[in-house]
Amino acid sequence: MRWRDGEHKERYTLITKEIDGKEQLRDEGYHVIDLHDITLLSERFLADRTR
């Protein structure tokens, strides 16, 4: 698979326990996920499955 052929766009995500300034980083275009985000997503997913 050719990776840098002009058709694909590389994206990086930072995942860590806690990110200070997370909203500012997101406003700047970074994909940042911390443990709090993962917890919220998991809770929402499980709540949707039990309905």
GROMACS elastic network, one bead per residue, 0.5 to 0.9 nm:
[ bonds ]
;  ai    aj funct       b0    kb
    2     5     6  0.59970   500
    2     8     6  0.89565   500
    3     6     6  0.82426   500
    3     7     6  0.82883   500
    3     8     6  0.66087   500
    3     9     6  0.86692   500
    3    10     6  0.87078   500
    4     7     6  0.74070   500
    4     8     6  0.65424   500
    4     9     6  0.80189   500
    4    10     6  0.85919   500
    5     8     6  0.67166   500
    6     9     6  0.75782   500
   11    30     6  0.87865   500
   11    31     6  0.81644   500
   12    30     6  0.77607   500
   12    31     6  0.68410   500
   12    32     6  0.88701   500
   13    30     6  0.71457   500
   13    32     6  0.56621   500
   13    33     6  0.73985   500
   14    30     6  0.81224   500
   14    31     6  0.64363   500
   14    33     6  0.61991   500
   14    34     6  0.80905   500
   15    18     6  0.85352   500
   15    19     6  0.86166   500
   15    31     6  0.86484   500
   15    32     6  0.60266   500
   15    34     6  0.54582   500
   15    35     6  0.78989   500
   16    19     6  0.68819   500
   16    32     6  0.82915   500
   16    33     6  0.67025   500
   16    35     6  0.65866   500
   17    33     6  0.85255   500
   17    34     6  0.51923   500
   17    36     6  0.78142   500
   18    22     6  0.86939   500
   18    33     6  0.83930   500
   18    34     6  0.52018   500
   18    35     6  0.63299   500
   18    36     6  0.74540   500
   19    22     6  0.54523   500
   19    32     6  0.79249   500
   19    33     6  0.79001   500
   19    34     6  0.62344   500
   19    35     6  0.89388   500
   20    23     6  0.85033   500
   21    24     6  0.53839   500
   21    25     6  0.63820   500
   21    26     6  0.87879   500
   22    25     6  0.51798   500
   22    26     6  0.62482   500
   22    27     6  0.86751   500
   22    32     6  0.67290   500
   22    33     6  0.81961   500
   22    34     6  0.85975   500
   23    27     6  0.61176   500
   23    28     6  0.86353   500
   23    32     6  0.87304   500
   24    28     6  0.63181   500
   24    29     6  0.88526   500
   24    30     6  0.89079   500
   25    28     6  0.50536   500
   25    29     6  0.65709   500
   25    30     6  0.54876   500
   25    31     6  0.77487   500
   25    32     6  0.73408   500
   26    29     6  0.50684   500
   26    31     6  0.61204   500
   26    32     6  0.67205   500
   27    30     6  0.73367   500
   33    36     6  0.79973   500
   33    37     6  0.59632   500
   33    38     6  0.71689   500
   34    37     6  0.53910   500
   34    38     6  0.65048   500
   34    39     6  0.88067   500
   35    38     6  0.50746   500
   35    39     6  0.61333   500
   35    40     6  0.86621   500
   36    39     6  0.51226   500
   36    40     6  0.62672   500
   36    41     6  0.86751   500
   37    40     6  0.51565   500
   37    41     6  0.61562   500
   37    42     6  0.85325   500
   38    41     6  0.51510   500
   38    42     6  0.60524   500
   38    43     6  0.85751   500
   39    42     6  0.51066   500
   39    43     6  0.61299   500
   39    44     6  0.86226   500
   40    43     6  0.51507   500
   40    44     6  0.61867   500
   40    45     6  0.85482   500
   41    44     6  0.51625   500
   41    45     6  0.60683   500
   41    46     6  0.85971   500
   42    45     6  0.50672   500
   42    46     6  0.61150   500
   42    47     6  0.84940   500
   43    46     6  0.52036   500
   43    47     6  0.60384   500
   43    48     6  0.85828   500
   44    47     6  0.50697   500
   44    48     6  0.61400   500
   44    49     6  0.86537   500
   45    48     6  0.52303   500
   45    49     6  0.63450   500
   45    50     6  0.89324   500
   46    49     6  0.50939   500
   46    50     6  0.64208   500
   47    50     6  0.53565   500
   47    51     6  0.67139   500
   48    51     6  0.55348   500
